[in-house]
């Protein structure tokens, strides 16, 4: 180490903010480092330091040394918004993935009893859904059954109306029965004989009949006298033609009983001819009687 020369003066370092004077020697950097030049920090150019000389430059350097913060650059608000949206989307995707992973891990790590309980819950839910489907199908079938029942009820009502129409004489009829001819050449047949014939036929199961084009009903009445008979006010002429639907054998037997219709006709020198047929047509119609006193009950 070389001792300083007696005549040499130590170099004075410039004060902060004071420009270097000619002839000043910069102080040596420790450990042989390259001394920093003005306007640099540790040998690196200070880009934030203001350029130019003067009092303003010195003030800026002093302020930097005292720790005054430098102004920061402003970010683009659009870029910041995009970054925020992307961050939210990534967070949501991460949360969904974590939840799915957690569910799989929970099922993988669940006990056998827990898995059985979960399976039972799923099975019960499936059974409920199947029951709902079954109920809906039953309801649909019931609607179809309702339509079918309504159609069946309508058909039954029509059949009953036809039956009543045949019985009361408002509809024509066809079926097995008898074709009867009562001859009265002497005009001795009285109303009682013809009325007895109607009653005997009904008693043997006759369903409907007509005499000389007059339909016999519940309220039909045979009036007149021998040789001048009338039914419901309509005159009859011999020979009397009777068409009746029912059991042919039973009705013929009823007419030929001893002391019956055949016997009474023969007493007045008349005759009774009976022909069984499987296709008897009763086409005379009777107007429907309007009840004068009777009313339907609730």
Beta strands, then each sheet from edge to edge (+ up, - down):
strand 1: 40-41
strand 2: 44-45
strand 3: 173-183
strand 4: 208-211
strand 5: 214-215
strand 6: 222-225
strand 7: 228-231
strand 8: 234-235
strand 9: 240-245
strand 10: 271-282
sheet 1: 1+ 2-
sheet 2: 5+ 4- 9+ 3- 10+
sheet 3: 6+ 7- 8+
end
